[in-house]
Amino acid sequence: MAAARFQLARPTQPDQPLAVRVALIRDWRKRIICEAETDEGERWKADLAPDQQQFWEPEWQATPALPAPTRSKLIPVVTTAAEANAVELARTYFRRWNCQENAIRDWLIPLNLDTNHGYVKEPVVNSELVKQRMVLEKRVAHLHRLAAESRKRLRQMRASNQVREQQVVIWEQRQQDLLVQVTALETLCQFGEPDLLAIKAQQLEAEWEVHHRRVLLEATSVAGKRELNHCEQSCRALRHVLRQQEELRACEREMQELDNTKDQIMTLLKVGLANLGMWVRDHYFGESYQSCGWERLVSFFQLSGWVTATQTEVKLDFSPFNHRGMGRDLQDLCRKVNTDGAHLPDGRRLVLTVGQQRSGRLNGPLANTG
């Protein structure tokens, strides 16, 4: 890691640049493929033994290529703090998700409701990996076929060249023999003899056959080099695809399908409970409670007392707090609920009162005596 300081120009305030500090973090968990430093034409078979580099041979077997060279990813973390330490910035960056505020979660933790419900796991097939595997398998089969066809054409060209080379040797020998006969007849000064003209014609024919077969040999050599390049490209691509298959197997994990229907229902209920608590806090508690969470309100909701129910109203008689300040807040809560005229869903009026301390009061929630 490294730290640096920069001045960033502001488009609207060019005379007041913004000073920022940057920490450069090297993340070893994420790798980036480096650019090839050597020639790809030689590097693709550099890891093979000398006796395994004859890719044009029919018995040659392709193996996965070497993994591409990688380097760790660099992450710049920018802050406007006057002083910043690179290590602290890195720790803050990697803890950023854990430090996010979640109001609903803060309301559920004191009630032990910050959990998942009803998850059922069933193993399933990873469809994306299956698609990738099928594409790679088709690619491997296609490259195998291209390499095999190139090797077949190379063998045919090699056999044809051998035949042409033998024919060239034969015609060259015939040309030499005819040249000896022509030379012998010319030495005897038999220039006008019919045999000499026939032998010269045969010599010219042999010379043309030699030239023609040499031209064919040169053309076949060019086509062979081109076919060898095609075979090399197919074999190189085949090794890369085999490497992709190896990497796909390495990253393949068991996939499971989750049935979270129950969890979704419980999530709705938990969100409704949190919203209900927030609504009660915002409507009936004082100013000092407007920003509080469930931890501060849970004492009021768990307060014991007595319930008296009639046809027109439901009366809650709370046991008082021992804490004087919370006792005043409870009195204010009862006064505000009674003043606003809160009603239950069945139409009965809700009345809150604070009674006397009872020695035999229940330790749990409100008891129903009506």
Helices and strands as residue ranges (DSSP letters): E 2-8, E 18-33, H 40-43, G 50-52, E 70-79, H 86-94, H 103-108, G 109-111, E 120-124, H 127-187, H 194-251, E 255-259, H 261-284, G 287-289, H 294-301, E 305-309, E 313-318, H 324-340, E 349-354, E 367-368
